Amino acid sequence: MKEKLSLGKLWEKFWETTVQVHRDKATGMLEFELNELENLFVVLIFGSFIGFPSPPAAMAMELLPYLEDELRIMVSRADLAQDPLGAIMGMLNVD
């Protein structure tokens, strides 16, 4: 037989679920904000590509190690820009 939950247990379960939902929302918002800050950082460093004034060269060189992932993404997108059909086939694992 199925056991009946007491009102106290039901209330406790409700609050656990509510807290978890709010934690998930807060984590999602923080991840989104971090992603946007990283995008802004890249725009500030590589702004010369889109018409913004670039920072002094010495400062840009000091910040380059922090942009390693963004540089990899930029190079891979530049490589795939020449062959969009190949990029689609690569995603589909077609040899």
C-alpha positions in Angstrom: 0.0 0.0 0.0 1.0 3.5 -0.7 2.0 5.4 2.5 0.3 8.8 3.1 2.6 11.8 3.5 1.9 13.9 6.6 1.4 17.6 6.2 4.8 18.3 7.7 6.6 16.0 5.2 4.6 17.4 2.3 5.5 20.9 3.4 9.2 20.0 3.7 9.2 18.4 0.3 7.6 21.5 -1.2 10.3 23.7 0.3 13.1 21.5 -0.9 11.7 21.6 -4.4 11.3 25.4 -4.3 14.8 25.9 -3.0 16.3 23.7 -5.7 14.3 25.5 -8.5 15.6 28.9 -7.2 19.2 27.6 -7.1 18.9 26.3 -10.6 17.6 29.6 -11.8 20.4 31.5 -10.0 23.0 29.2 -11.4 21.7 29.7 -14.9 21.7 33.5 -14.5 25.2 33.5 -13.3 26.4 31.3 -16.2 24.7 33.6 -18.7 26.3 36.7 -17.0 29.7 35.1 -17.1 29.3 34.3 -20.8 28.3 37.8 -21.6 31.2 39.2 -19.6 33.6 37.0 -21.5 32.1 38.2 -24.8 32.5 41.8 -23.7 36.1 41.1 -22.7 36.8 39.7 -26.1 35.2 42.7 -27.8 37.3 45.1 -25.8 40.5 43.2 -26.7 39.8 42.5 -30.3 37.7 45.6 -30.9 39.8 46.7 -33.8 38.2 44.0 -35.9 34.8 45.7 -35.6 35.9 49.3 -35.5 36.5 50.0 -31.8 39.8 51.5 -30.8 42.2 48.8 -29.6 43.9 48.8 -26.2 47.6 49.4 -26.0 49.7 46.6 -27.4 51.5 45.8 -24.1 48.1 45.4 -22.3 46.7 43.3 -25.1 49.7 41.0 -25.0 49.4 40.5 -21.2 45.7 39.6 -21.6 46.2 37.1 -24.5 46.6 34.0 -22.2 43.1 34.6 -20.9 41.7 34.5 -24.5 43.0 31.1 -25.4 39.6 29.4 -25.7 38.2 32.4 -27.7 41.2 32.3 -30.1 40.6 28.6 -30.7 37.0 29.2 -31.5 37.8 32.1 -33.8 40.4 30.0 -35.7 38.1 27.0 -36.1 35.2 29.2 -37.3 37.6 30.9 -39.8 38.6 27.5 -41.1 35.0 26.3 -41.4 33.8 29.5 -43.0 35.5 28.5 -46.3 33.7 25.2 -46.4 30.2 25.4 -44.9 29.1 22.0 -46.4 32.1 20.4 -44.9 31.2 21.8 -41.5 27.7 20.4 -41.7 29.1 17.0 -42.8 31.6 17.2 -39.9 28.8 17.7 -37.4 26.9 14.7 -38.8 30.0 12.5 -38.7 29.8 11.8 -42.4 33.1 10.5 -43.9 
